[in-house]
Amino acid sequence: MDLFDKCRQFDLALQSVKARNRFFYSRAISPAAAPLTTRDGRELINLGSSNYLGLTEHPKVKAATAAAIAEYGTGSAGSRLLTGTPHRPLGLRHFHLVLCHFPLGLRHF
């Protein structure tokens, strides 16, 4: 079997999947993280965005995000095990421990 035979075989399989309406493809939505979104001209409830409270578009959240990016950047800087933990998350974990009397998340510091 040569390369073209493999391509024809793949194309036949693809056409079969499409004919059975089982072909998955990503569809554009706008806006991406809002509780209500539009896809193919229809307004839909977006249950997959993890934006349950609709706060991603709130001006204070956007301002705080921009300030955090300006101060810390956008990268993780690598594994905490190898590079250490920035001071800010440690402060948050300590605050949560004092306020709630148990550690934040599953990790202990």
Phi and psi in radians as a Rosetta constraint file:
Dihedral C 1 N 2 CA 2 C 2 CIRCULARHARMONIC -1.619 0.35
Dihedral N 2 CA 2 C 2 N 3 CIRCULARHARMONIC 3.125 0.35
Dihedral C 2 N 3 CA 3 C 3 CIRCULARHARMONIC -1.040 0.35
Dihedral N 3 CA 3 C 3 N 4 CIRCULARHARMONIC -0.712 0.35
Dihedral C 3 N 4 CA 4 C 4 CIRCULARHARMONIC -1.180 0.35
Dihedral N 4 CA 4 C 4 N 5 CIRCULARHARMONIC -0.615 0.35
Dihedral C 4 N 5 CA 5 C 5 CIRCULARHARMONIC -1.100 0.35
Dihedral N 5 CA 5 C 5 N 6 CIRCULARHARMONIC -0.734 0.35
Dihedral C 5 N 6 CA 6 C 6 CIRCULARHARMONIC -1.084 0.35
Dihedral N 6 CA 6 C 6 N 7 CIRCULARHARMONIC -0.709 0.35
Dihedral C 6 N 7 CA 7 C 7 CIRCULARHARMONIC -1.136 0.35
Dihedral N 7 CA 7 C 7 N 8 CIRCULARHARMONIC -0.724 0.35
Dihedral C 7 N 8 CA 8 C 8 CIRCULARHARMONIC -1.121 0.35
Dihedral N 8 CA 8 C 8 N 9 CIRCULARHARMONIC -0.718 0.35
Dihedral C 8 N 9 CA 9 C 9 CIRCULARHARMONIC -1.075 0.35
Dihedral N 9 CA 9 C 9 N 10 CIRCULARHARMONIC -0.763 0.35
Dihedral C 9 N 10 CA 10 C 10 CIRCULARHARMONIC -1.093 0.35
Dihedral N 10 CA 10 C 10 N 11 CIRCULARHARMONIC -0.764 0.35
Dihedral C 10 N 11 CA 11 C 11 CIRCULARHARMONIC -1.091 0.35
Dihedral N 11 CA 11 C 11 N 12 CIRCULARHARMONIC -0.704 0.35
Dihedral C 11 N 12 CA 12 C 12 CIRCULARHARMONIC -1.097 0.35
Dihedral N 12 CA 12 C 12 N 13 CIRCULARHARMONIC -0.748 0.35
Dihedral C 12 N 13 CA 13 C 13 CIRCULARHARMONIC -1.111 0.35
Dihedral N 13 CA 13 C 13 N 14 CIRCULARHARMONIC -0.739 0.35
Dihedral C 13 N 14 CA 14 C 14 CIRCULARHARMONIC -1.094 0.35
Dihedral N 14 CA 14 C 14 N 15 CIRCULARHARMONIC -0.771 0.35
Dihedral C 14 N 15 CA 15 C 15 CIRCULARHARMONIC -1.110 0.35
Dihedral N 15 CA 15 C 15 N 16 CIRCULARHARMONIC -0.625 0.35
Dihedral C 15 N 16 CA 16 C 16 CIRCULARHARMONIC -1.128 0.35
Dihedral N 16 CA 16 C 16 N 17 CIRCULARHARMONIC -0.766 0.35
Dihedral C 16 N 17 CA 17 C 17 CIRCULARHARMONIC -1.103 0.35
Dihedral N 17 CA 17 C 17 N 18 CIRCULARHARMONIC -0.754 0.35
Dihedral C 17 N 18 CA 18 C 18 CIRCULARHARMONIC -1.127 0.35
Dihedral N 18 CA 18 C 18 N 19 CIRCULARHARMONIC -0.696 0.35
Dihedral C 18 N 19 CA 19 C 19 CIRCULARHARMONIC -1.124 0.35
Dihedral N 19 CA 19 C 19 N 20 CIRCULARHARMONIC -0.527 0.35
Dihedral C 19 N 20 CA 20 C 20 CIRCULARHARMONIC -1.585 0.35
Dihedral N 20 CA 20 C 20 N 21 CIRCULARHARMONIC 0.145 0.35
Dihedral C 20 N 21 CA 21 C 21 CIRCULARHARMONIC 1.016 0.35
Dihedral N 21 CA 21 C 21 N 22 CIRCULARHARMONIC 0.719 0.35
Dihedral C 21 N 22 CA 22 C 22 CIRCULARHARMONIC -2.036 0.35
Dihedral N 22 CA 22 C 22 N 23 CIRCULARHARMONIC 0.192 0.35
Dihedral C 22 N 23 CA 23 C 23 CIRCULARHARMONIC -1.477 0.35
Dihedral N 23 CA 23 C 23 N 24 CIRCULARHARMONIC 2.142 0.35
Dihedral C 23 N 24 CA 24 C 24 CIRCULARHARMONIC -1.658 0.35
Dihedral N 24 CA 24 C 24 N 25 CIRCULARHARMONIC 2.359 0.35
Dihedral C 24 N 25 CA 25 C 25 CIRCULARHARMONIC -2.585 0.35
Dihedral N 25 CA 25 C 25 N 26 CIRCULARHARMONIC 2.633 0.35
Dihedral C 25 N 26 CA 26 C 26 CIRCULARHARMONIC -1.327 0.35
Dihedral N 26 CA 26 C 26 N 27 CIRCULARHARMONIC 2.418 0.35
Dihedral C 26 N 27 CA 27 C 27 CIRCULARHARMONIC -1.955 0.35
Dihedral N 27 CA 27 C 27 N 28 CIRCULARHARMONIC 2.476 0.35
Dihedral C 27 N 28 CA 28 C 28 CIRCULARHARMONIC -1.304 0.35
Dihedral N 28 CA 28 C 28 N 29 CIRCULARHARMONIC 2.358 0.35
Dihedral C 28 N 29 CA 29 C 29 CIRCULARHARMONIC -2.194 0.35
Dihedral N 29 CA 29 C 29 N 30 CIRCULARHARMONIC 2.729 0.35
Dihedral C 29 N 30 CA 30 C 30 CIRCULARHARMONIC -2.627 0.35
Dihedral N 30 CA 30 C 30 N 31 CIRCULARHARMONIC 2.259 0.35
Dihedral C 30 N 31 CA 31 C 31 CIRCULARHARMONIC -1.301 0.35
Dihedral N 31 CA 31 C 31 N 32 CIRCULARHARMONIC 2.797 0.35
Dihedral C 31 N 32 CA 32 C 32 CIRCULARHARMONIC -1.262 0.35
Dihedral N 32 CA 32 C 32 N 33 CIRCULARHARMONIC -0.631 0.35
Dihedral C 32 N 33 CA 33 C 33 CIRCULARHARMONIC -1.991 0.35
Dihedral N 33 CA 33 C 33 N 34 CIRCULARHARMONIC 0.300 0.35
Dihedral C 33 N 34 CA 34 C 34 CIRCULARHARMONIC -1.542 0.35
Dihedral N 34 CA 34 C 34 N 35 CIRCULARHARMONIC 2.700 0.35
Dihedral C 34 N 35 CA 35 C 35 CIRCULARHARMONIC -1.085 0.35
Dihedral N 35 CA 35 C 35 N 36 CIRCULARHARMONIC -0.599 0.35
Dihedral C 35 N 36 CA 36 C 36 CIRCULARHARMONIC -1.952 0.35
Dihedral N 36 CA 36 C 36 N 37 CIRCULARHARMONIC 2.362 0.35
Dihedral C 36 N 37 CA 37 C 37 CIRCULARHARMONIC -2.406 0.35
Dihedral N 37 CA 37 C 37 N 38 CIRCULARHARMONIC 2.859 0.35
Dihedral C 37 N 38 CA 38 C 38 CIRCULARHARMONIC -2.035 0.35
Dihedral N 38 CA 38 C 38 N 39 CIRCULARHARMONIC 2.274 0.35
Dihedral C 38 N 39 CA 39 C 39 CIRCULARHARMONIC -2.387 0.35
Dihedral N 39 CA 39 C 39 N 40 CIRCULARHARMONIC 2.239 0.35
Dihedral C 39 N 40 CA 40 C 40 CIRCULARHARMONIC 0.923 0.35
Dihedral N 40 CA 40 C 40 N 41 CIRCULARHARMONIC 0.648 0.35
Dihedral C 40 N 41 CA 41 C 41 CIRCULARHARMONIC 1.407 0.35
Dihedral N 41 CA 41 C 41 N 42 CIRCULARHARMONIC 0.027 0.35
Dihedral C 41 N 42 CA 42 C 42 CIRCULARHARMONIC -1.911 0.35
Dihedral N 42 CA 42 C 42 N 43 CIRCULARHARMONIC 2.382 0.35
Dihedral C 42 N 43 CA 43 C 43 CIRCULARHARMONIC -1.470 0.35
Dihedral N 43 CA 43 C 43 N 44 CIRCULARHARMONIC 2.254 0.35
Dihedral C 43 N 44 CA 44 C 44 CIRCULARHARMONIC -2.286 0.35
Dihedral N 44 CA 44 C 44 N 45 CIRCULARHARMONIC 2.730 0.35
Dihedral C 44 N 45 CA 45 C 45 CIRCULARHARMONIC -1.441 0.35
Dihedral N 45 CA 45 C 45 N 46 CIRCULARHARMONIC 2.211 0.35
Dihedral C 45 N 46 CA 46 C 46 CIRCULARHARMONIC -1.627 0.35
Dihedral N 46 CA 46 C 46 N 47 CIRCULARHARMONIC 1.778 0.35
Dihedral C 46 N 47 CA 47 C 47 CIRCULARHARMONIC -1.613 0.35
Dihedral N 47 CA 47 C 47 N 48 CIRCULARHARMONIC 0.000 0.35
Dihedral C 47 N 48 CA 48 C 48 CIRCULARHARMONIC -1.948 0.35
Dihedral N 48 CA 48 C 48 N 49 CIRCULARHARMONIC 0.170 0.35
Dihedral C 48 N 49 CA 49 C 49 CIRCULARHARMONIC -1.598 0.35
Dihedral N 49 CA 49 C 49 N 50 CIRCULARHARMONIC -0.223 0.35
Dihedral C 49 N 50 CA 50 C 50 CIRCULARHARMONIC 1.087 0.35
Dihedral N 50 CA 50 C 50 N 51 CIRCULARHARMONIC 0.369 0.35
Dihedral C 50 N 51 CA 51 C 51 CIRCULARHARMONIC -1.875 0.35
Dihedral N 51 CA 51 C 51 N 52 CIRCULARHARMONIC 1.044 0.35
Dihedral C 51 N 52 CA 52 C 52 CIRCULARHARMONIC -1.038 0.35
Dihedral N 52 CA 52 C 52 N 53 CIRCULARHARMONIC -0.619 0.35
Dihedral C 52 N 53 CA 53 C 53 CIRCULARHARMONIC -1.705 0.35
Dihedral N 53 CA 53 C 53 N 54 CIRCULARHARMONIC -0.034 0.35
Dihedral C 53 N 54 CA 54 C 54 CIRCULARHARMONIC 1.226 0.35
Dihedral N 54 CA 54 C 54 N 55 CIRCULARHARMONIC 0.513 0.35
Dihedral C 54 N 55 CA 55 C 55 CIRCULARHARMONIC -1.541 0.35
Dihedral N 55 CA 55 C 55 N 56 CIRCULARHARMONIC -0.148 0.35
Dihedral C 55 N 56 CA 56 C 56 CIRCULARHARMONIC -1.129 0.35
Dihedral N 56 CA 56 C 56 N 57 CIRCULARHARMONIC -0.393 0.35
Dihedral C 56 N 57 CA 57 C 57 CIRCULARHARMONIC -1.759 0.35
Dihedral N 57 CA 57 C 57 N 58 CIRCULARHARMONIC 0.032 0.35
Dihedral C 57 N 58 CA 58 C 58 CIRCULARHARMONIC -1.206 0.35
Dihedral N 58 CA 58 C 58 N 59 CIRCULARHARMONIC 2.326 0.35
Dihedral C 58 N 59 CA 59 C 59 CIRCULARHARMONIC -0.983 0.35
Dihedral N 59 CA 59 C 59 N 60 CIRCULARHARMONIC -0.663 0.35
Dihedral C 59 N 60 CA 60 C 60 CIRCULARHARMONIC -1.217 0.35
Dihedral N 60 CA 60 C 60 N 61 CIRCULARHARMONIC -0.630 0.35
Dihedral C 60 N 61 CA 61 C 61 CIRCULARHARMONIC -1.166 0.35
Dihedral N 61 CA 61 C 61 N 62 CIRCULARHARMONIC -0.764 0.35
Dihedral C 61 N 62 CA 62 C 62 CIRCULARHARMONIC -1.087 0.35
Dihedral N 62 CA 62 C 62 N 63 CIRCULARHARMONIC -0.730 0.35
Dihedral C 62 N 63 CA 63 C 63 CIRCULARHARMONIC -1.148 0.35
Dihedral N 63 CA 63 C 63 N 64 CIRCULARHARMONIC -0.742 0.35
Dihedral C 63 N 64 CA 64 C 64 CIRCULARHARMONIC -1.147 0.35
Dihedral N 64 CA 64 C 64 N 65 CIRCULARHARMONIC -0.646 0.35
Dihedral C 64 N 65 CA 65 C 65 CIRCULARHARMONIC -1.139 0.35
Dihedral N 65 CA 65 C 65 N 66 CIRCULARHARMONIC -0.803 0.35
Dihedral C 65 N 66 CA 66 C 66 CIRCULARHARMONIC -1.084 0.35
Dihedral N 66 CA 66 C 66 N 67 CIRCULARHARMONIC -0.700 0.35
Dihedral C 66 N 67 CA 67 C 67 CIRCULARHARMONIC -1.144 0.35
Dihedral N 67 CA 67 C 67 N 68 CIRCULARHARMONIC -0.715 0.35
Dihedral C 67 N 68 CA 68 C 68 CIRCULARHARMONIC -1.146 0.35
Dihedral N 68 CA 68 C 68 N 69 CIRCULARHARMONIC -0.699 0.35
Dihedral C 68 N 69 CA 69 C 69 CIRCULARHARMONIC -1.133 0.35
Dihedral N 69 CA 69 C 69 N 70 CIRCULARHARMONIC -0.729 0.35
Dihedral C 69 N 70 CA 70 C 70 CIRCULARHARMONIC -1.089 0.35
Dihedral N 70 CA 70 C 70 N 71 CIRCULARHARMONIC -0.642 0.35
Dihedral C 70 N 71 CA 71 C 71 CIRCULARHARMONIC -1.449 0.35
Dihedral N 71 CA 71 C 71 N 72 CIRCULARHARMONIC -0.735 0.35
Dihedral C 71 N 72 CA 72 C 72 CIRCULARHARMONIC -1.919 0.35
Dihedral N 72 CA 72 C 72 N 73 CIRCULARHARMONIC -0.257 0.35
Dihedral C 72 N 73 CA 73 C 73 CIRCULARHARMONIC 1.476 0.35
Dihedral N 73 CA 73 C 73 N 74 CIRCULARHARMONIC -3.002 0.35
Dihedral C 73 N 74 CA 74 C 74 CIRCULARHARMONIC -1.917 0.35
Dihedral N 74 CA 74 C 74 N 75 CIRCULARHARMONIC -0.143 0.35
Dihedral C 74 N 75 CA 75 C 75 CIRCULARHARMONIC -1.651 0.35
Dihedral N 75 CA 75 C 75 N 76 CIRCULARHARMONIC 2.831 0.35
Dihedral C 75 N 76 CA 76 C 76 CIRCULARHARMONIC -1.465 0.35
Dihedral N 76 CA 76 C 76 N 77 CIRCULARHARMONIC -0.271 0.35
Dihedral C 76 N 77 CA 77 C 77 CIRCULARHARMONIC 1.184 0.35
Dihedral N 77 CA 77 C 77 N 78 CIRCULARHARMONIC 0.244 0.35
Dihedral C 77 N 78 CA 78 C 78 CIRCULARHARMONIC 1.766 0.35
Dihedral N 78 CA 78 C 78 N 79 CIRCULARHARMONIC -3.054 0.35
Dihedral C 78 N 79 CA 79 C 79 CIRCULARHARMONIC -1.189 0.35
Dihedral N 79 CA 79 C 79 N 80 CIRCULARHARMONIC 2.404 0.35
Dihedral C 79 N 80 CA 80 C 80 CIRCULARHARMONIC -1.089 0.35
Dihedral N 80 CA 80 C 80 N 81 CIRCULARHARMONIC -0.537 0.35
Dihedral C 80 N 81 CA 81 C 81 CIRCULARHARMONIC -1.081 0.35
Dihedral N 81 CA 81 C 81 N 82 CIRCULARHARMONIC -0.672 0.35
Dihedral C 81 N 82 CA 82 C 82 CIRCULARHARMONIC -1.581 0.35
Dihedral N 82 CA 82 C 82 N 83 CIRCULARHARMONIC -0.644 0.35
Dihedral C 82 N 83 CA 83 C 83 CIRCULARHARMONIC -1.868 0.35
Dihedral N 83 CA 83 C 83 N 84 CIRCULARHARMONIC -0.166 0.35
Dihedral C 83 N 84 CA 84 C 84 CIRCULARHARMONIC 1.628 0.35
Dihedral N 84 CA 84 C 84 N 85 CIRCULARHARMONIC 3.103 0.35
Dihedral C 84 N 85 CA 85 C 85 CIRCULARHARMONIC -1.994 0.35
Dihedral N 85 CA 85 C 85 N 86 CIRCULARHARMONIC 2.260 0.35
Dihedral C 85 N 86 CA 86 C 86 CIRCULARHARMONIC -1.015 0.35
Dihedral N 86 CA 86 C 86 N 87 CIRCULARHARMONIC 2.659 0.35
Dihedral C 86 N 87 CA 87 C 87 CIRCULARHARMONIC -1.065 0.35
Dihedral N 87 CA 87 C 87 N 88 CIRCULARHARMONIC -0.594 0.35
Dihedral C 87 N 88 CA 88 C 88 CIRCULARHARMONIC -1.088 0.35
Dihedral N 88 CA 88 C 88 N 89 CIRCULARHARMONIC -0.891 0.35
Dihedral C 88 N 89 CA 89 C 89 CIRCULARHARMONIC -1.069 0.35
Dihedral N 89 CA 89 C 89 N 90 CIRCULARHARMONIC -0.589 0.35
Dihedral C 89 N 90 CA 90 C 90 CIRCULARHARMONIC -1.124 0.35
Dihedral N 90 CA 90 C 90 N 91 CIRCULARHARMONIC -0.707 0.35
Dihedral C 90 N 91 CA 91 C 91 CIRCULARHARMONIC -1.108 0.35
Dihedral N 91 CA 91 C 91 N 92 CIRCULARHARMONIC -0.718 0.35
Dihedral C 91 N 92 CA 92 C 92 CIRCULARHARMONIC -1.115 0.35
Dihedral N 92 CA 92 C 92 N 93 CIRCULARHARMONIC -0.745 0.35
Dihedral C 92 N 93 CA 93 C 93 CIRCULARHARMONIC -1.108 0.35
Dihedral N 93 CA 93 C 93 N 94 CIRCULARHARMONIC -0.719 0.35
Dihedral C 93 N 94 CA 94 C 94 CIRCULARHARMONIC -1.141 0.35
Dihedral N 94 CA 94 C 94 N 95 CIRCULARHARMONIC -0.773 0.35
Dihedral C 94 N 95 CA 95 C 95 CIRCULARHARMONIC -1.023 0.35
Dihedral N 95 CA 95 C 95 N 96 CIRCULARHARMONIC -0.782 0.35
Dihedral C 95 N 96 CA 96 C 96 CIRCULARHARMONIC -1.117 0.35
Dihedral N 96 CA 96 C 96 N 97 CIRCULARHARMONIC -0.708 0.35
Dihedral C 96 N 97 CA 97 C 97 CIRCULARHARMONIC -1.081 0.35
Dihedral N 97 CA 97 C 97 N 98 CIRCULARHARMONIC -0.787 0.35
Dihedral C 97 N 98 CA 98 C 98 CIRCULARHARMONIC -1.198 0.35
Dihedral N 98 CA 98 C 98 N 99 CIRCULARHARMONIC -0.758 0.35
Dihedral C 98 N 99 CA 99 C 99 CIRCULARHARMONIC -1.242 0.35
Dihedral N 99 CA 99 C 99 N 100 CIRCULARHARMONIC -0.779 0.35
Dihedral C 99 N 100 CA 100 C 100 CIRCULARHARMONIC -1.826 0.35
Dihedral N 100 CA 100 C 100 N 101 CIRCULARHARMONIC -0.138 0.35
Dihedral C 100 N 101 CA 101 C 101 CIRCULARHARMONIC 1.171 0.35
Dihedral N 101 CA 101 C 101 N 102 CIRCULARHARMONIC 0.368 0.35
Dihedral C 101 N 102 CA 102 C 102 CIRCULARHARMONIC -2.673 0.35
Dihedral N 102 CA 102 C 102 N 103 CIRCULARHARMONIC 2.708 0.35
Dihedral C 102 N 103 CA 103 C 103 CIRCULARHARMONIC -1.166 0.35
Dihedral N 103 CA 103 C 103 N 104 CIRCULARHARMONIC 2.641 0.35
Dihedral C 103 N 104 CA 104 C 104 CIRCULARHARMONIC -1.339 0.35
Dihedral N 104 CA 104 C 104 N 105 CIRCULARHARMONIC 2.178 0.35
Dihedral C 104 N 105 CA 105 C 105 CIRCULARHARMONIC 1.310 0.35
Dihedral N 105 CA 105 C 105 N 106 CIRCULARHARMONIC -2.887 0.35
Dihedral C 105 N 106 CA 106 C 106 CIRCULARHARMONIC -1.608 0.35
Dihedral N 106 CA 106 C 106 N 107 CIRCULARHARMONIC -0.273 0.35
Dihedral C 106 N 107 CA 107 C 107 CIRCULARHARMONIC -1.504 0.35
Dihedral N 107 CA 107 C 107 N 108 CIRCULARHARMONIC 2.542 0.35
Dihedral C 107 N 108 CA 108 C 108 CIRCULARHARMONIC -1.848 0.35
Dihedral N 108 CA 108 C 108 N 109 CIRCULARHARMONIC 2.555 0.35
